[in-house]
Amino acid sequence: MDANTNLARGRTCYADEAWADAFESLSAAESSTPLGPDDVERIARSAYMLGRDEEYVAGLERAHAMWLEADNVPRAVRCAFWIGHSMLFRGHHARANGWFSLGERLLKADGRDCVERGYLLIPVWLRQMGDGDWQSGHTTAAEAAAVGERFGDADLLWLARHEQGRALVNLGRVHEGLRLVDETLVIVESGALSPIVRGIVYCNTIIFCRNLFDLRHEREWTDALTRWCDRQPQMVAHIGLCLVHRAEVLQYGGAWTAALDEARRASERFSQGVLNQIARGEAYYRQGEIHRLRGCQAEAEAAYREANRCGFEPQPGFALLRLAQGNDEAAAATVRRAVAEHTREQERAALLAACVEIMLAGGDVDDAAAAADQLSAIAEHQESDVLRARAAYSFASVALAKGDPAAALTAGRRAWHAWQDLEAPYEAARARVLVARTCRSLGDGDTAALELDAARAVFAELEAGPDLAHADSLAPREPGTETYGLSERELEVLRHVVGGSSNRQIAAALVISEHTVARHLQNIFAKLGVSSRTAASTFALEHGLA
């Protein structure tokens, strides 16, 4: 095809969001005839959507020079801003600041009032909010929104309003901030924004909702992002992040196999572009979480290590894996370090529920109670249903360990109903196991059995092996079943041994001392005629005791 045909085809493909075809045709046209800066920008934006960051920046640099030559300073400054924006998110801070400074100098010398002055406020609010100065960030974003509205620039207007919403939430005005976020979703889905800005708003908002532990908003935005990605089969740039978000939402919803598939796709197939590189570490972490919950410890460890290599700290999953492997001391040391290191509420909240579980497994009830109290305080401040559910579960666990089953039952049921309302079956089933334990402590064996049966059905469907084994260990045996002289408590201890639990973990689960666990084990070995935990586990499996 000649240059004119390639150019026309490239423009059509660009309008149709067929990014690979647009990039190929426009590049072919440019190779045989000079293009104007508008078309060079189309090449650059197509490269961005394909995850080709270097070619994106190179195209913008060419367009910047062409706009300057044409004495169109505002358009040259717009290119300078987006080059700086790309550099900033790729970690090239000096070059980013250089392009932003160049844009400011050009506008100052030009003297015209233009919308690009609003775009150059974006790095200002990013710096302010990054430093935790949410009030100044909100003020700057509001100023930029006013510029965008005055010039009719939807991209700037809604980038700014979205950031106003984030600032308001962090200023404690949660409902007001989320209303802006909801309004932004309507605008994004209307098609009013350019493709690059739509992708940025989608991904930033989902990350924002995740940081708030707002599962409902995260689900809605992830569904919208998925629909947008599905309409652009040639897009690469945002696919990795989309798959990671989908994996997390699917995992919460109990679709673990689908979640694992999406996480694998993100880590294996979409590595091009800075956004996909960011997503890879979390994609490996998500794989590790599902493997751990299914009892596939070697696969979980390998995935966590890959996440770490990609720059994503695999916590609290890695600490919980060490707990599942019986290495209580390593688990406790890791989670203590992680909690101490992270000072922001949102970061600590992601760790505290695991901290409670690990501390209780190690018999450290006081530290578990302190972590549960911290989580409760953060949950109330953040107004998050997810955090409230986690806090209720943690409080119930601590109350049961302290010998207060009545308080544990109230909080446990609150956690169960909260997770049910959030449509999170695994977390709801875990809460039901906790309710079953409290009912048994209160002498209500029938209700305990009902709760365990309901939880076991969920664990079986999810293939959550460790949780299923734990629930089985709590279930009463049918009358007349051969027990080989073992008492009901000894059978409970034996089932935990089969599940791979350490003495400390068994003690925490059954709310007894480690000394008592050791005594039960001596009795079990003697009655079964075995001399090791492995032999006892084998006997139990062969004779239907577990």
C-alpha positions in Angstrom: 0.0 0.0 0.0 1.2 3.6 -0.7 1.6 6.2 2.0 -1.8 7.7 1.6 -3.6 4.4 1.8 -1.5 3.4 4.9 -2.3 6.8 6.5 -6.0 6.5 5.9 -6.1 2.9 7.1 -4.1 3.9 10.2 -6.4 6.7 11.1 -9.4 4.5 10.7 -7.9 1.7 12.9 -6.9 4.3 15.5 -10.5 5.5 15.7 -11.7 1.9 15.9 -9.2 1.3 18.8 -7.4 -1.4 16.7 -4.1 -0.4 18.2 -1.7 -2.9 16.5 -3.2 -2.2 13.1 -3.1 1.5 13.7 0.5 1.4 14.8 1.6 -0.7 11.8 -0.2 1.3 9.2 0.7 4.7 10.5 4.4 3.7 11.0 4.4 2.4 7.4 3.1 5.7 6.2 5.7 7.6 8.2 8.5 5.5 6.8 7.7 6.7 3.2 6.4 10.3 3.8 6.6 12.9 6.5 3.5 13.0 8.8 2.0 15.9 10.6 2.3 16.0 14.4 -1.3 14.9 14.9 -0.5 11.6 13.2 2.8 11.2 15.0 0.9 11.5 18.2 -1.5 8.8 17.0 1.5 6.5 16.5 2.7 7.3 20.0 -0.6 6.7 21.6 -1.0 3.4 19.7 2.4 2.4 21.0 1.3 3.2 24.6 -1.8 1.0 24.2 0.4 -1.8 23.0 2.7 -1.5 26.1 5.6 -0.2 23.9 6.7 2.5 26.3 9.9 3.5 24.6 8.2 4.0 21.3 5.4 5.9 23.0 7.9 8.4 24.4 9.9 8.6 21.2 6.8 9.4 19.3 5.8 12.1 21.7 9.3 13.6 21.6 9.0 13.8 17.8 5.6 15.4 18.0 6.8 17.9 20.7 9.5 19.1 18.3 7.1 19.4 15.4 4.6 21.4 17.4 7.3 23.8 18.5 8.4 24.2 14.9 4.8 25.0 14.0 4.7 27.6 16.9 2.0 25.7 18.6 3.4 25.9 22.2 0.3 24.5 24.0 0.3 21.3 22.0 4.1 21.0 22.5 3.6 21.4 26.2 0.9 18.7 26.2 3.4 16.3 24.7 6.0 17.4 27.3 3.5 16.6 30.1 2.7 13.1 28.9 6.4 12.4 28.4 7.0 13.5 31.9 4.1 11.4 33.1 5.5 8.3 31.5 8.9 8.9 32.9 7.5 9.5 36.4 5.6 6.1 36.5 8.7 4.3 35.1 10.8 5.7 38.0 12.8 8.2 35.9 12.1 11.1 38.3 14.9 13.4 37.1 13.8 13.2 33.5 10.2 13.5 34.5 10.8 16.7 36.4 12.9 18.0 33.5 10.0 17.6 31.1 7.5 19.2 33.5 9.9 22.1 34.1 10.4 22.5 30.3 6.6 22.7 29.9 6.3 25.4 32.6 9.1 27.5 31.0 7.5 27.2 27.5 4.1 28.3 28.8 5.6 31.2 30.8 7.4 32.5 27.7 4.4 32.0 25.5 2.0 33.8 27.8 -1.2 32.3 26.4 -4.0 31.1 28.7 -4.5 27.4 27.8 -5.7 24.1 29.3 -2.1 22.8 29.4 -1.5 25.0 32.5 -4.0 22.7 34.2 -2.2 19.5 33.1 1.0 20.8 34.7 -0.8 20.9 38.0 -1.0 17.1 37.9 2.6 16.5 39.0 2.0 19.0 41.8 -1.0 17.2 43.3 0.8 13.9 42.8 3.7 15.2 44.9 1.4 16.7 47.6 -0.8 13.6 48.0 2.3 11.3 47.9 3.6 13.3 50.9 0.3 12.8 52.7 -0.7 16.5 52.3 -4.3 15.6 51.2 -5.7 19.1 51.8 -3.2 20.8 49.5 -3.6 18.0 47.0 -7.4 18.5 47.0 -7.0 22.3 46.5 -4.6 21.7 43.6 -6.9 19.1 42.0 -9.9 21.5 42.3 -7.9 24.2 40.6 -7.0 21.8 37.8 -10.7 20.7 37.5 -11.7 24.3 37.1 -9.2 24.8 34.3 -10.5 21.6 32.6 -14.1 22.7 32.9 -13.3 26.2 31.5 -11.7 24.8 28.4 -14.1 21.9 28.0 -11.3 19.3 28.4 -12.9 16.2 29.8 -9.6 14.3 30.4 -8.2 17.0 32.7 -11.6 17.6 34.4 -12.2 14.0 35.4 -8.6 13.2 36.2 -8.8 16.1 38.6 -12.2 15.2 40.0 -11.1 11.6 40.6 -8.1 12.9 42.6 -10.4 15.2 44.5 -12.4 12.1 45.5 -9.3 10.3 46.7 -8.2 13.3 48.7 -11.6 13.6 50.3 -11.6 10.0 51.4 -8.2 10.4 53.0 -9.4 13.6 54.7 -12.1 11.5 56.4 -14.9 12.7 54.1 -15.4 9.1 52.8 -19.0 9.3 51.5 -18.4 12.6 49.7 -15.2 11.3 48.1 -16.9 8.0 47.0 -19.7 10.0 45.4 -17.1 11.7 43.1 -15.6 8.3 42.3 -19.1 6.9 41.4 -19.7 9.9 39.2 -16.4 9.4 37.5 -17.4 5.8 36.6 -20.4 7.1 34.7 -18.3 9.5 32.7 -15.6 6.9 32.0 -18.2 4.4 30.7 -19.8 7.1 28.5 -16.7 7.2 26.3 -16.1 10.9 27.0 -12.4 10.4 27.9 -9.5 9.5 25.6 -8.3 5.9 25.7 -5.1 6.5 27.7 -6.9 8.6 30.3 -9.7 6.0 30.5 -7.2 3.3 31.3 -5.5 5.4 33.9 -8.7 6.3 35.6 -9.9 2.6 35.6 -6.7 1.3 37.1 -6.1 4.1 39.6 -9.7 3.9 40.9 -9.6 0.1 41.4 -6.3 0.4 43.3 -7.8 3.2 45.3 -10.9 1.0 46.1 -8.7 -1.9 47.0 -6.7 0.3 49.4 -9.9 1.3 51.0 -10.9 -2.4 51.3 -14.1 -1.4 49.4 -15.0 -4.7 47.8 -18.2 -3.6 46.3 -16.7 -0.6 44.4 -13.7 -2.8 43.4 -16.1 -5.3 41.8 -18.1 -2.7 39.9 -15.0 -0.9 38.6 -13.3 -4.2 37.7 -16.3 -5.4 35.7 -16.3 -2.1 33.9 -12.6 -2.4 33.1 -13.0 -5.9 31.9 -15.8 -4.9 29.5 -13.5 -2.1 28.2 -10.6 -4.4 27.7 -12.8 -7.0 26.0 -13.8 -4.4 23.4 -10.1 -3.9 22.5 -8.6 -7.3 21.8 -5.4 -5.7 20.5 -4.7 -3.7 23.6 -1.8 -4.8 25.9 -1.1 -1.9 28.2 -3.9 -2.4 30.8 -4.6 -6.1 30.4 -2.2 -7.3 33.1 -3.7 -5.1 35.8 -7.2 -6.0 34.6 -6.4 -9.7 35.0 -4.9 -9.2 38.5 -8.0 -7.2 39.6 -10.3 -9.9 38.2 -8.3 -12.6 39.9 -8.8 -10.9 43.3 -12.5 -10.3 42.7 -13.0 -13.9 41.5 -11.1 -15.3 44.5 -13.3 -13.3 46.9 -16.3 -14.7 45.1 -15.2 -18.3 45.4 -14.2 -18.8 41.8 -10.7 -19.9 42.7 -9.8 -21.9 39.6 -10.8 -19.0 37.4 -8.9 -16.6 39.6 -5.8 -18.8 39.3 -6.1 -18.8 35.5 -6.4 -15.1 35.3 -3.4 -14.6 37.6 -1.3 -16.9 35.5 -2.2 -15.1 32.3 -1.2 -11.8 33.9 2.2 -13.2 35.0 3.0 -15.2 31.9 1.5 -13.5 28.9 1.4 -9.8 29.7 4.9 -8.5 30.6 5.2 -5.6 28.1 4.8 -2.1 29.4 5.3 -0.5 32.8 1.7 -1.2 34.0 2.0 -4.9 33.2 5.4 -5.1 34.9 3.7 -3.6 38.0 1.0 -6.2 37.7 3.3 -9.3 37.4 4.4 -9.3 41.1 0.8 -9.1 42.4 -0.2 -11.8 39.9 2.3 -14.2 41.4 1.2 -13.3 44.9 -2.4 -14.0 44.0 -1.3 -17.4 42.7 0.5 -18.0 45.9 -2.6 -17.2 48.0 -4.8 -19.7 46.1 -2.2 -22.4 46.3 -1.7 -21.8 50.0 -5.4 -22.0 50.7 -5.6 -25.2 48.8 -2.7 -26.7 50.7 -0.3 -26.7 47.8 2.6 -25.5 49.9 5.5 -26.0 47.4 3.6 -24.2 44.6 2.6 -21.4 47.0 6.2 -20.8 48.1 7.4 -20.7 44.5 4.8 -18.2 43.6 5.5 -16.0 46.6 9.2 -16.0 45.7 8.4 -15.0 42.1 6.3 -12.1 43.5 9.2 -11.0 45.6 11.6 -11.1 42.6 9.1 -8.8 40.8 9.3 -6.3 43.7 6.0 -7.2 45.4 6.3 -8.0 49.1 4.4 -11.4 49.5 2.9 -10.6 52.9 1.0 -11.6 54.8 0.6 -14.7 52.6 4.2 -15.9 53.1 4.0 -15.6 56.9 0.8 -17.6 56.8 2.5 -20.2 54.7 5.2 -20.6 57.3 2.5 -21.0 59.9 0.8 -23.7 57.8 4.2 -25.5 57.5 4.5 -25.6 61.3 7.2 -22.9 61.5 5.4 -20.7 64.0 8.5 -18.8 65.1 9.3 -17.8 61.5 5.7 -16.8 60.9 5.6 -14.7 64.0 8.9 -13.0 63.3 7.9 -12.1 59.7 4.5 -10.7 60.5 5.8 -8.7 63.5 8.4 -7.2 61.2 5.9 -6.4 58.5 3.4 -4.8 60.9 6.1 -2.7 62.5 7.5 -1.6 59.2 4.2 -0.3 57.7 2.9 2.8 59.4 0.0 3.7 57.2 -3.4 2.5 58.3 -4.2 0.8 55.0 -1.0 -1.0 54.9 -1.2 -2.2 58.5 -4.8 -3.3 58.0 -3.8 -5.7 55.3 -1.5 -7.4 57.8 -3.2 -7.3 61.2 -5.8 -10.1 60.7 -3.0 -12.5 59.8 -1.0 -11.2 62.8 -3.9 -12.1 65.1 -4.0 -15.6 63.6 -0.3 -16.2 63.9 0.0 -14.8 67.4 -2.9 -17.1 68.6 -1.3 -20.1 67.0 1.8 -19.3 69.0 -0.1 -18.9 72.2 0.6 -15.2 72.4 -2.9 -14.0 73.3 -1.9 -10.6 74.5 -0.2 -9.6 71.2 -3.1 -11.1 69.3 -5.6 -9.0 71.3 -3.5 -5.8 70.7 -3.5 -6.5 66.9 -7.2 -7.2 67.0 -7.8 -3.9 68.8 -5.7 -2.0 66.2 -7.7 -3.6 63.3 -11.0 -2.7 64.9 -9.9 0.9 65.3 -8.8 1.1 61.6 -12.0 -0.6 60.4 -14.1 2.0 62.1 -12.0 4.9 60.8 -11.9 3.6 57.2 -15.7 2.7 57.3 -14.8 -0.5 55.4 -17.2 -3.5 55.4 -14.3 -5.9 54.6 -12.2 -4.5 57.5 -15.1 -4.7 59.8 -15.7 -8.3 58.9 -12.0 -9.1 59.5 -12.0 -7.2 62.8 -15.1 -9.1 64.0 -13.4 -12.4 63.1 -10.2 -11.4 64.9 -12.0 -10.2 68.0 -14.0 -13.5 68.1 -10.8 -15.6 67.8 -9.2 -13.7 70.7 -12.3 -13.8 72.8 -12.5 -17.6 72.4 -8.8 -17.9 73.3 -9.4 -15.9 76.4 -12.2 -18.2 77.5 -15.1 -15.9 76.7 -17.2 -17.9 74.2 -20.3 -15.7 74.6 -18.4 -12.7 73.3 -16.8 -14.8 70.7 -20.1 -16.0 69.4 -21.6 -12.5 69.0 -18.5 -11.3 67.1 -18.2 -14.6 65.1 -21.8 -14.3 63.8 -21.2 -10.7 63.0 -18.2 -11.7 60.9 -20.2 -14.5 59.2 -23.1 -12.2 58.2 -20.7 -9.5 57.0 -18.8 -11.9 54.7 -22.1 -13.4 53.5 -23.3 -9.9 52.6 -20.1 -9.3 50.7 -20.6 -12.6 48.8 -17.3 -14.0 50.0 -18.0 -17.7 50.6 -14.6 -18.8 51.9 -14.3 -16.1 54.5 -17.9 -16.7 55.5 -17.2 -20.5 55.9 -14.2 -19.7 58.1 -16.4 -17.6 60.3 -18.9 -20.4 60.6 -16.2 -22.7 61.8 -15.4 -20.2 64.5 -19.1 -20.0 65.4 -19.2 -23.8 65.6 -16.2 -23.8 68.0 -17.9 -21.2 70.3 -21.2 -23.1 70.2 -19.4 -26.3 71.3 -17.7 -24.4 74.1 -21.1 -23.3 75.2 -22.4 -26.9 75.2 -24.5 -26.5 72.0 -23.2 -29.5 70.0 -26.1 -29.6 67.6 -25.6 -26.1 66.4 -21.9 -26.6 66.2 -22.5 -29.7 63.9 -24.8 -27.7 61.7 -22.3 -24.9 61.3 -19.5 -27.3 60.6 -21.5 -29.1 57.9 -22.3 -25.9 56.1 -18.6 -24.8 56.3 -17.3 -28.2 55.1 -19.5 -28.1 52.0 -17.9 -24.7 51.0 -14.4 -25.9 51.7 -15.0 -29.0 49.7 -16.3 -27.1 46.7 -13.3 -24.7 46.8 -10.8 -27.5 47.4 -9.6 -25.7 50.5 -7.9 -28.8 51.8 -6.4 -27.4 55.1 -9.6 -25.8 56.1 -11.6 -28.9 55.2 -9.2 -31.0 57.3 -9.6 -28.6 60.2 -13.4 -28.7 60.0 -13.3 -32.5 59.8 -11.2 -32.6 63.0 -13.9 -30.7 64.8 -16.7 -32.9 63.6 -18.1 -35.4 66.1 -17.9 -39.1 65.1 -20.9 -41.2 64.4 -22.0 -43.4 67.4 -20.6 -47.0 67.2 -17.6 -46.0 65.0 -14.4 -47.8 66.0 -12.1 -45.4 67.8 -9.3 -47.8 68.9 -9.7 -46.6 72.5 -9.2 -42.9 71.6 -11.3 -40.3 73.5 -13.1 -37.6 71.5 -10.5 -35.0 72.4 -7.7 -37.4 71.4 -9.4 -37.9 68.0 -9.6 -34.1 67.6 -5.9 -33.9 68.3 -5.1 -36.7 65.9 -7.1 -35.1 63.0 -5.1 -31.9 63.5 -1.9 -34.0 63.3 -3.1 -35.5 60.1 -3.7 -32.0 58.8 0.0 -31.1 59.5 -0.6 -28.8 62.5 2.1 -28.3 65.1 1.5 -28.8 68.8 1.2 -25.0 69.2 -1.3 -24.7 66.4 -3.4 -27.6 67.9 -3.3 -25.9 71.2 -4.6 -22.6 69.7 -7.3 -24.3 67.7 -8.6 -26.4 70.6 -8.0 -23.7 73.2 -5.8 -25.9 75.4 -2.2 -25.7 76.5 0.7 -27.2 74.5 1.5 -29.4 77.5 -2.0 -30.9 77.2 -1.5 -31.5 73.5 1.8 -33.3 74.2 0.0 -35.5 76.8 -2.8 -36.3 74.4 -0.2 -37.3 71.8 1.6 -39.6 74.2 -1.8 -41.3 74.9 -2.6 -41.5 71.1 0.8 -43.1 70.3 0.4 -45.7 73.1 -3.2 -46.6 72.2 -2.4 -47.0 68.5 1.0 -48.7 69.0 2.9 -46.1 67.0 5.9 -43.9 67.9 5.7 -40.9 65.6 3.3 -38.3 64.2 3.9 -39.7 60.7 2.9 -43.2 61.8 -0.1 -41.9 63.7 -1.2 -40.0 60.6 -0.8 -43.1 58.4 -2.8 -45.2 60.9 -5.6 -42.6 61.1 -5.9 -42.4 57.3 -5.9 -46.2 56.9 -8.5 -46.8 59.6 -10.9 -44.0 58.9 -10.0 -41.9 62.0 -9.4 -38.7 59.9 
